[in-house]
Amino acid sequence: MSETISSPASAPPELDLDACAAEPIRIPGGIQPHGALLVVDPARLTRLQASANLAEISGLVLAEGQSLADLPEAVGLVGELRRWATGGDPVLLRTVTIGAFVLQVFGHVTPQGLILEFEDPPRSEAETLEGLYPRLRRFLDAISQARDVPAVAAAAVQEVSALTGFNRVMLYSFDEQGDGTVLAENGDGVLPSYLGQRFPASDIPPQARALYQQNRIRLIASADYTPSPIEPPLSPVDGQPLDLSQAALRSVSPVHLEYMRNMGTGSSMSISILVEGRLWGLISGHSRAPRQVNAQVRTACDILGQVLSLQIEAREQAERTAQRLALKHVETELLARLALASNFEIGLLDNAHLWLGLTNAAGAAVVREGRVKTAGMTPSVDEVRRLAAVLEMRGEELVNLDSIAEILPQAESYASAAAGLLAVSISQLHADYIMWFRPEVVRTIEWGGDPRKPMEVGADRLHPRKSFEMWREQVRLRSTPWSPSEVDSARGFRNAIQSVVLRRAEERAELTTRLEAINKELESFSYSISHDLRAPFRHIVGYAELLADRQPDLDPKSAHYLQSIQDAALSAGRLVDDLLNFSQLGRASLTKDRVDMTKLVAEVRRSVEPDLAGRQIDWRVGELPRAWGDAAMLRQVLQNLIQNALKYSAPRERSEITISGEDRGAMVAYTVIDNGVGFDMAYAHKLFGVFQRLHRTEEFEGTGIGLALCKRIIERHGGTIAAASHLGQGASFTFTLPKRETAQQGDTPRG
């Protein structure tokens, strides 16, 4: 174990890694030999290119230019390809029989042709996506209850370890410099533990990071394989090497294979964690010996990785929102007090706790026209003036440093009081600044090997580092970094100071109220509001349907299990769709015009008619005054209210649905009444909240978002919505909309 001390002023020299970064890893010219690859023309299915081991792995003997349709043993494969081509799914994943071979085939279309990859199929039902669904469901339940990101990470590595059987599974996150820190680990003791250690950014070159973002999962079944070459090496389509960016069998860099061997691992698998479009981290599984993980298990791990990414993203967003809201409270209170002060400098000193609280700083200074005022732990007045002069030369409106010594070496002398700086310019004419300071935090970082030696230069090429022995680095002259919320708080305060303080204080108070409302909505949305959740649920439904089609003779219990999978995934998909509609509504613009509400009601009735077969329903639709609003959104309101009326009156022998309207002067009102089960008015305040339900899901299905959606639409129109009921005696919902008095009577209404 080695140890060193480093600081910003004496950073170690770096090796030039341009040669490694330029390695063409997207076009390696070969594949890993545990599978085979075939490139065909998407329309004619004629061979364009193939791996040298195609016949050995798949039994396909296909000459260049020959079509798969010419091979009797490939009739099943051809049928699957034809069905997939008309289905619209971007990728193919099927189990097919080719002569005596039963194989898993994975396909995707590229500009160079349709790339088909062949691997061994799952060895048992437990390794199929359907068999893995219960594990994924339990994982979802586990991470939803996890208290923080480290707990989520621990659950993730445990689940990936159970799914794949690797000797060691690690989850590590990347910092702004690209260094990775191991947050969680699950192992069986065969391989050494790296929990808590860091790995330098140079371990993963830029082009590899880009591939991790493009292709979320990668398996290397053996670190000692010999690639199976692509024949011919250049594509007949464009004369270029075959791009294998999306191929699961893509051969990897010899440098990386050597890195694995140096690390003592014989196989590995990586799952990308993408947060807000960036590579946040990786889950890496390693085994001492070669290990194969079939495509179904990899797909399950991919789904797990996507769900994990969304959980981390949602938790980080919630944490940032909470911090921004807290800092906004501080800013609002400080601005209100500054408005009463004779000048803002005195106001800052008199409210030093709020001034420091704006960025969670230990000290602060204000420099204005040469005058310096300080609070808390700061450099001396002369040192603050010198720092202001350096900042003026940089010419930046905001400076964010966790080490002042990076721009001013003399700052080492006062690092114990002020090592980190967050500063904003408050004048375009003078070197006037508001500064916040944080003291030095001396800390020890444990690296998985010496980060100063990422590569070794050999006679033929670069070689990866050989040592992964723990290497300790003591870091000095740095403070705790400033968070994005704290930087935003400093920037926002700068804008406020440069404006009329009293007016800005009022605006900030209003903004705080809005942020509180937004934060409450975020808490209600849970952590799965991203549209990225749609694809995993659709895949689950799709694969379950395919299995049902392929196995029509399942025993009743298995068929029930399969149907339960479909129903659960469909229900979750509907919930995600409703959440997306609700969250996007606030950003959608209103296209207002005169609306024929009678026509809208008729359209809604026609849309629900197919679901009412066998029911006795009395429709009582009165005269409905025309409205002024967005026709599509008002139709959504009517659809939700009418569907609710039909749903909750379903237990009645004869449903009675009454829809009426009235002119109330400046407003028009519309009411939907049913004779259903009703509700207790003591809980009426919950009706229009997200996920608030007054009846059990077992009694009446639904997502609990429909009425919240109605309320948001009506309020965006400037109207109101209310409900009334007696338990067991039906319910009525009334919404009002403001008139547009200037509308011409001859306007053509929209419906």
C-alpha positions, -999 to 999 in steps of 0.1 A, spaced: 0 0 0 15 34 -10 8 69 2 14 104 -10 3 140 -3 -9 162 -31 -23 197 -35 -35 218 -64 -2 236 -65 18 204 -70 -3 181 -91 15 150 -105 24 149 -142 0 131 -165 8 106 -192 -4 116 -227 -32 92 -234 -42 105 -269 -32 72 -285 -55 52 -261 -83 77 -266 -81 73 -303 -84 36 -304 -112 26 -328 -132 5 -303 -165 9 -323 -150 -10 -353 -128 -37 -338 -132 -60 -368 -142 -90 -347 -165 -103 -321 -163 -123 -289 -164 -160 -299 -191 -172 -274 -216 -161 -301 -218 -156 -338 -227 -126 -360 -244 -122 -393 -251 -90 -413 -279 -93 -439 -297 -69 -463 -329 -60 -443 -352 -65 -473 -337 -95 -491 -320 -111 -461 -289 -118 -483 -256 -122 -466 -234 -91 -464 -209 -100 -437 -205 -126 -410 -182 -137 -382 -158 -166 -391 -175 -188 -365 -210 -184 -379 -214 -221 -391 -198 -235 -359 -221 -215 -336 -254 -214 -356 -252 -241 -382 -258 -215 -409 -237 -220 -440 -245 -189 -461 -225 -178 -491 -219 -141 -497 -250 -127 -515 -271 -158 -506 -304 -152 -488 -315 -168 -455 -348 -176 -473 -329 -201 -494 -320 -223 -464 -346 -248 -453 -332 -249 -418 -336 -211 -414 -373 -210 -421 -381 -203 -385 -356 -175 -383 -368 -160 -415 -404 -161 -402 -393 -143 -370 -375 -116 -390 -405 -110 -412 -428 -106 -382 -403 -83 -365 -399 -62 -396 -436 -53 -395 -439 -50 -357 -421 -16 -353 -399 -28 -323 -364 -13 -327 -347 -45 -315 -353 -83 -319 -349 -108 -291 -362 -143 -299 -353 -179 -293 -352 -197 -327 -344 -232 -340 -320 -235 -369 -317 -272 -378 -302 -289 -347 -293 -256 -331 -316 -238 -306 -303 -202 -302 -311 -168 -288 -310 -143 -316 -307 -106 -311 -311 -82 -340 -309 -44 -347 -308 -24 -380 -279 -1 -389 -270 18 -420 -247 -11 -429 -274 -37 -427 -294 -58 -403 -270 -72 -376 -280 -106 -361 -262 -120 -331 -266 -157 -321 -259 -170 -285 -269 -200 -264 -305 -197 -251 -315 -196 -214 -308 -229 -197 -340 -229 -177 -373 -210 -173 -358 -192 -143 -333 -175 -167 -360 -161 -190 -374 -126 -187 -407 -140 -176 -390 -161 -149 -370 -131 -138 -400 -108 -135 -407 -117 -98 -371 -108 -89 -374 -75 -107 -407 -68 -89 -391 -75 -55 -361 -52 -64 -385 -24 -73 -402 -28 -39 -368 -28 -21 -354 3 -37 -387 22 -33 -382 18 5 -344 25 5 -336 56 25 -309 71 3 -287 65 -28 -261 43 -9 -290 21 2 -303 19 -33 -268 11 -46 -265 -17 -20 -298 -33 -31 -287 -30 -68 -254 -48 -64 -270 -75 -43 -297 -81 -70 -272 -81 -99 -250 -105 -80 -280 -129 -76 -290 -125 -112 -256 -131 -128 -236 -151 -103 -204 -130 -106 -179 -133 -78 -179 -96 -72 -204 -69 -82 -195 -32 -76 -214 0 -81 -194 32 -85 -202 68 -94 -182 93 -113 -173 128 -101 -168 158 -123 -133 148 -131 -144 113 -142 -129 95 -112 -150 66 -100 -158 58 -63 -171 24 -53 -203 31 -33 -215 -5 -29 -202 -40 -33 -214 -76 -31 -189 -104 -33 -182 -140 -23 -146 -135 -12 -130 -149 -43 -119 -115 -56 -106 -86 -34 -129 -59 -21 -126 -24 -35 -154 -9 -14 -148 28 -8 -118 30 -31 -114 53 -61 -104 45 -97 -89 72 -119 -107 86 -149 -79 73 -172 -92 37 -166 -121 45 -189 -111 66 -220 -135 91 -235 -146 69 -264 -154 41 -240 -175 64 -219 -194 75 -250 -201 38 -258 -214 32 -222 -239 60 -228 -250 45 -262 -250 8 -252 -261 4 -216 -249 -32 -210 -217 -50 -220 -205 -85 -213 -170 -99 -217 -174 -136 -211 -137 -143 -211 -106 -121 -208 -86 -147 -227 -107 -150 -259 -94 -149 -294 -117 -127 -315 -137 -142 -344 -130 -119 -373 -157 -103 -395 -156 -115 -431 -152 -96 -453 -136 -69 -431 -152 -40 -450 -189 -35 -454 -202 -40 -490 -227 -12 -483 -203 17 -477 -168 2 -478 -161 9 -442 -154 -14 -412 -186 -27 -396 -198 -4 -367 -205 -27 -337 -215 1 -313 -248 -16 -305 -236 -52 -308 -236 -73 -276 -208 -95 -290 -185 -66 -300 -149 -75 -294 -132 -52 -269 -99 -34 -268 -68 -56 -261 -58 -29 -236 -90 -36 -216 -86 -73 -217 -50 -69 -204 -65 -45 -177 -89 -73 -167 -61 -99 -165 -40 -75 -144 -70 -70 -121 -73 -108 -117 -106 -111 -134 -115 -136 -161 -149 -122 -171 -169 -90 -165 -202 -73 -172 -210 -36 -170 -244 -18 -166 -245 19 -173 -262 43 -149 -274 73 -169 -287 103 -150 -300 134 -168 -283 122 -200 -248 118 -184 -229 87 -174 -234 89 -136 -218 56 -128 -215 19 -136 -224 -15 -121 -195 -38 -128 -196 -76 -122 -164 -96 -122 -155 -133 -119 -122 -150 -115 -131 -175 -143 -149 -170 -176 -187 -166 -172 -215 -164 -197 -247 -144 -190 -275 -151 -215 -294 -123 -233 -325 -126 -212 -306 -121 -179 -287 -92 -195 -321 -77 -206 -333 -80 -170 -301 -63 -158 -306 -36 -184 -341 -30 -171 -328 -30 -135 -302 -4 -146 -328 19 -161 -350 17 -131 -320 24 -109 -310 54 -130 -345 68 -126 -345 63 -89 -311 80 -85 -322 108 -108 -354 114 -89 -337 113 -55 -310 137 -66 -336 160 -80 -357 158 -49 -326 165 -27 -316 195 -49 -352 208 -49 -353 206 -11 -319 224 -8 -329 251 -32 -361 256 -14 -343 259 20 -318 284 5 -346 303 -12 -362 307 22 -329 321 35 -326 345 6 -362 357 9 -357 365 46 -324 382 40 -337 404 11 -367 414 33 -343 426 60 -320 443 35 -349 463 23 -352 479 57 -314 486 61 -298 519 52 -275 501 27 -271 465 18 -235 462 33 -248 471 68 -278 449 62 -254 419 54 -233 425 85 -264 428 107 -278 395 93 -245 376 90 -261 342 99 -284 346 69 -256 359 47 -235 328 54 -266 306 52 -271 316 16 -244 292 6 -237 273 38 -204 291 41 -181 296 71 -172 332 62 -182 360 39 -169 393 26 -183 422 6 -160 444 -14 -175 477 -26 -156 507 -40 -125 496 -21 -143 490 12 -142 456 27 -166 441 53 -163 406 66 -182 381 87 -171 347 100 -139 329 90 -122 349 62 -87 360 50 -75 394 62 -89 426 47 -58 431 26 -59 395 14 -96 400 4 -86 431 -16 -58 411 -33 -83 383 -41 -108 409 -56 -81 422 -79 -73 387 -91 -111 381 -97 -113 413 -117 -85 402 -140 -105 369 -147 -135 390 -157 -161 364 -146 -195 372 -131 -193 341 -109 -163 322 -96 -167 287 -80 -135 272 -65 -128 246 -39 -92 257 -39 -82 293 -40 -46 282 -43 -53 272 -79 -56 309 -89 -36 325 -61 -7 304 -47 -3 328 -17 -38 315 -5 -20 285 10 -12 307 40 -48 311 50 -63 278 38 -72 267 73 -97 296 74 -105 300 37 -95 273 11 -127 274 -10 -143 305 -26 -177 313 -42 -178 349 -55 -202 370 -75 -195 403 -92 -220 431 -83 -206 459 -105 -197 463 -141 -175 494 -133 -156 484 -101 -140 454 -86 -170 449 -63 -177 414 -51 -197 394 -26 -175 364 -15 -182 333 5 -154 312 20 -150 276 33 -120 263 53 -96 235 42 -108 200 47 -78 176 49 -89 142 38 -74 109 27 -85 93 -5 -80 55 -10 -73 47 -47 -74 13 -63 -39 17 -76 -16 47 -81 -36 72 -103 -3 88 -114 5 56 -133 -26 49 -155 -6 34 -184 28 19 -192 45 25 -225 55 -8 -242 74 -15 -274 43 -21 -294 15 -2 -276 3 13 -244 -3 -12 -216 -27 -7 -186 -14 -4 -151 -6 -37 -134 -11 -28 -97 -44 -24 -80 -29 -22 -45 -45 4 -23 -28 37 -27 -36 65 -2 -35 102 -11 -38 130 14 -55 160 -2 -49 195 12 -57 231 3 -93 221 -7 -126 228 9 -159 209 6 -171 217 -30 -200 241 -35 -232 223 -45 -251 234 -77 -279 246 -54 -255 268 -34 -240 282 -67 -275 290 -79 -283 307 -46 -252 329 -50 -262 337 -86 -297 345 -76 -287 368 -47 -264 387 -71 -294 394 -94 -314 405 -64 -288 429 -52 -285 445 -86 -322 452 -87 -345 472 -66 -342 454 -33 -378 458 -20 -394 448 -53 -371 419 -57 -379 408 -21 -416 406 -30 -409 386 -61 -386 362 -43 -413 356 -17 -438 347 -44 -412 325 -61 -406 307 -28 -444 300 -25 -443 286 -60 -413 264 -53 -430 250 -22 -460 240 -43 -437 224 -69 -418 206 -42 -451 191 -28 -460 179 -63 -426 163 -67 -431 145 -34 -465 132 -46 -451 121 -80 -428 95 -63 -396 88 -82 -408 73 -115 -422 102 -135 -397 99 -163 -409 87 -197 -380 62 -197 -401 38 -176 -424 32 -205 -401 9 -225 -393 -17 -197 -430 -22 -190 -438 -25 -227 -410 -50 -231 -424 -71 -202 -459 -71 -218 -445 -79 -252 -423 -108 -241 -451 -122 -220 -475 -120 -250 -449 -137 -272 -444 -164 -246 -482 -170 -244 -483 -172 -282 -454 -196 -284 -467 -218 -255 -505 -221 -260 -506 -253 -240 -494 -239 -207 -510 -254 -176 -536 -232 -159 -514 -220 -131 -486 -210 -155 -511 -193 -178 -524 -174 -147 -489 -164 -138 -483 -151 -173 -516 -132 -174 -507 -116 -140 -474 -104 -155 -492 -88 -184 -519 -72 -162 -494 -58 -137 -472 -43 -165 -502 -29 -183 -514 -13 -150 -480 2 -143 -478 15 -179 -511 32 -175 -499 48 -143 -468 61 -160 -488 75 -189 -511 93 -165 -482 107 -146 -466 120 -178 -499 136 -188 -502 153 -155 -466 165 -153 -466 178 -189 -499 197 -185 -482 226 -167 -459 232 -197 -485 228 -225 -499 260 -240 -536 266 -242 -552 272 -276 -585 289 -267 -615 293 -289 -653 289 -287 -661 252 -278 -693 234 -285 -697 214 -252 -727 194 -265 -705 181 -294 -677 172 -269 -701 153 -247 -714 134 -278 -678 125 -288 -670 113 -253 -701 91 -253 -691 76 -286 -656 68 -273 -669 50 -242 -697 32 -260 -677 0 -269 -670 -6 -231 -707 -4 -221 -720 -36 -237 -746 -52 -216 -751 -23 -193 -784 -4 -189 -777 34 -189 -800 63 -189 -783 93 -204 -798 127 -195 -779 154 -214 -794 189 -210 -787 221 -230 -750 230 -226 -739 266 -231 -708 270 -253 -675 275 -235 -643 294 -241 -612 273 -238 -589 247 -252 -612 221 -268 -587 191 -264 -582 198 -227 -619 203 -220 -626 171 -237 -602 154 -213 -621 169 -184 -654 156 -197 -639 122 -205 -625 118 -170 -657 129 -152 -680 108 -175 -658 77 -171 -658 81 -134 -696 84 -134 -699 52 -154 -673 34 -132 -688 42 -99 -724 36 -110 -716 2 -125 -728 -17 -94 -763 -3 -100 -788 -23 -121 -795 8 -141 -770 37 -143 -783 72 -145 -758 98 -159 -770 134 -160 -750 162 -177 -762 197 -175 -750 233 -179 -760 268 -169 -750 304 -175 -739 321 -143 -732 356 -155 -694 359 -158 -690 321 -157 -706 291 -173 -710 259 -152 -712 222 -162 -723 194 -139 -719 156 -142 -742 136 -119 -744 98 -113 -764 75 -91 -733 55 -81 -718 45 -48 -709 81 -38 -684 91 -12 -682 106 23 -679 144 22 -655 142 51 -629 131 26 -639 154 -2 -607 175 2 -587 145 -10 -605 140 -42 -584 162 -64 -550 153 -51 -525 131 -70 -528 94 -60 -557 102 -36 -584 75 -38 -615 71 -16 -622 36 -27 -600 5 -28 -583 -5 -60 -599 -40 -57 -633 -24 -59 -627 2 -86 -596 2 -107 -578 35 -116 -545 54 -111 -557 82 -88 -546 109 -112 -577 116 -133 -594 141 -110 -561 159 -102 -557 162 -140 -592 177 -143 -584 202 -115 -552 214 -131 -569 218 -165 -598 238 -151 -575 260 -129 -554 268 -160 -585 280 -176 -592 303 -146 -621 282 -134 -631 261 -104 -641 225 -98 -660 210 -69 -678 178 -59 -707 168 -37 -721 135 -26 -739 114 0 -725 79 6 -744 54 -14 -765 81 -32 -743 91 -61 -720 120 -67 -720 153 -87 -690 172 -101 -693 208 -112 -667 229 -130 -669 265 -140 -652 284 -168 -649 322 -173 -667 336 -204 -650 355 -231 -673 384 -235 -656 397 -267 -663 364 -286 -683 371 -317 -716 353 -319 -708 342 -354 -675 325 -343 -673 289 -354 -671 268 -323 -645 240 -319 -654 207 -306 
